[in-house]
Amino acid sequence: MRGYSIWALARNALSGHSGWPRAWRSPAPRSSYDVVIVGAGGHGLATAYYLARRHGIRDVLVLDKGWVGGGNTGRNTVTIRANYLREESIRFHAEGLRMWREMSGELGFNVMFSERGQLDLIQTWAKLRDVKRRQVLLRLAGVPFDIVSPAAAKALVPILDLEGPKRLPVLAATWHPTAGVARHDAVAWGYARAADALGVDIVQGCEVLSIRRDRGQVAGVETARGFIAARKVALAVSAHAGDLARTAGLRLPVETVPLQAFVSEPLKPMLDCVVNCPGQVYLSQSDKGELVIGGGADGVPSYVQRGDFATVERVVSSLVELFPVLGRVRMLRQWAGAIDLCHDTSPIVSKTPVDGLYLDVGWGSGGFKAIPAGGAAFADLIANDMPAAAVAAFSLDRFATGRPLYETAGASNRD
Ligand SMILES: Cc1cc2nc3c(=O)[nH]c(=O)nc-3n(C[C@H](O)[C@H](O)[C@H](O)COP(=O)(O)OP(=O)(O)OC[C@H]3O[C@@H](n4cnc5c(N)ncnc54)[C@H](O)[C@@H]3O)c2cc1C
């Protein structure tokens, strides 16, 4: 791991921080590449890294209209878990958890992954039936996941209030000990650094305006800095997938919806795991002491990065009902990201009817955790022109052939 001495820290602090080496280069884009990846979020950068590292494909350009990690990768609430419903999703995310444990070592950069467990509160009989089914599948896949009593939940999270009148009683809870959190910026920076070191070009502030085709085959991308030819073009642009794909003549089954997050003032340590009340509120405590809080997605499709008041009210009232001790806590910040949602709440990692055009989109409220496994699988797909087994179920044609992969385990679910 590249380290910096205390002397370098002191020298740079006193000299206006002008002497730090660049974490990645800032090249001018060339006129042509083997692969152009659109989107320098976690997925685009991880894909570039695995293309170079595992497949030896280094003639790769990653383009972003903003900056590295400036999309949802830098706006999310960093929950990492594998407690999904469908076998395909469970296997995919179980492999993801393994990769998260090794990520800092692999990238030579501390992404601050902290395996701290996730407690889900179950407040309806329907949800209890759902988690009983899920428990069987998770255990078969070797993912630790237990259904526990309300008293056991309280023992794990002492600030949880189970007394007094509640809109819904806590019937049970689930405990997923291998879930965790990581530092979102560090993940983007770690992959950017490592991909750059392998020869990948990363160009920020360069919007892709459209995808150019030549007789059904991708020819390259029209950008704010001119045309760039490419044999293969890969979209990892989250909420903007539909817009860009349309320029290549494709209509994607992806909706764009705001998903909000909130951060409180820093507090003394009081919560050492992630707590989730599905569809209502979830929270964890950051190393700085701030509570990082989220809830379900807004009801109305939109590109705004602000969010509606109805969701704010729902999240905050659920928070205060379950954790009355937080009733007087002040919020420091609130924001939203525009998430890319398929109606079955599973992603699309797929070839398309346009030769040489690939998609890694539709991650909705759950794509941060999917960065390592998604990037590795997308790189496999681009390199081999065949979906890796891990993502075969996430193909685009599932919508045409009637094989949707309904999930119920995302914050964007309104179940
Ligand atoms: C509030 C919130 C909370 C969330 N919480 C969690 C969580 O706890 N756990 C979890 O797993 N997931 C969570 N998510 C979801 C997760 O953040 C996303 O699924 C994930 O970050 C998607 O990564 P990405 O690389 O696909 O997209 P992004 O990080 O959004 O990157 C896409 C990039 O594409 C660029 N781009 C778009 N259009 C163009 C163009 N035309 N030309 C060039 N560049 C373009 C954008 O500038 C952007 O940088 C949350 C999301 C939000 C908004």
The ligand as an ORCA input file, in Angstrom:
! r2SCAN-3c Opt
* xyz 0 1
  C     -29.553      8.155     -1.121
  C     -29.041      6.863     -1.643
  C     -28.752      5.838     -0.763
  C     -28.266      4.619     -1.234
  N     -27.894      3.677     -0.336
  C     -27.332      2.524     -0.768
  C     -26.874      1.580      0.185
  O     -26.971      1.785      1.399
  N     -26.324      0.433     -0.290
  C     -26.217      0.177     -1.629
  O     -25.747     -0.898     -1.995
  N     -26.601      1.086     -2.557
  C     -27.154      2.245     -2.156
  N     -27.567      3.181     -3.066
  C     -27.464      2.879     -4.505
  C     -26.057      3.100     -5.029
  O     -25.574      4.351     -4.609
  C     -26.027      3.021     -6.551
  O     -26.734      1.888     -7.000
  C     -24.597      2.920     -7.053
  O     -23.804      3.939     -6.494
  C     -24.570      3.001     -8.560
  O     -23.244      3.122     -8.958
  P     -22.931      3.409    -10.473
  O     -21.474      3.414    -10.629
  O     -23.745      2.483    -11.326
  O     -23.592      4.841    -10.742
  P     -23.128      6.349    -10.291
  O     -22.278      6.312     -9.075
  O     -24.372      7.131    -10.255
  O     -22.207      6.754    -11.488
  C     -22.737      7.043    -12.761
  C     -21.849      8.106    -13.372
  O     -22.256      8.282    -14.721
  C     -22.035      9.635    -15.044
  N     -22.825      9.956    -16.240
  C     -24.164      9.924    -16.372
  N     -24.518     10.296    -17.645
  C     -23.366     10.534    -18.304
  C     -23.049     10.945    -19.625
  N     -24.018     11.174    -20.540
  N     -21.755     11.121    -19.983
  C     -20.757     10.887    -19.058
  N     -21.003     10.503    -17.796
  C     -22.278     10.324    -17.415
  C     -22.462     10.390    -13.805
  O     -21.877     11.685    -13.749
  C     -21.981      9.474    -12.694
  O     -20.737      9.849    -12.155
  C     -28.083      4.411     -2.635
  C     -28.366      5.441     -3.530
  C     -28.835      6.665     -3.039
  C     -29.116      7.768     -4.006
*
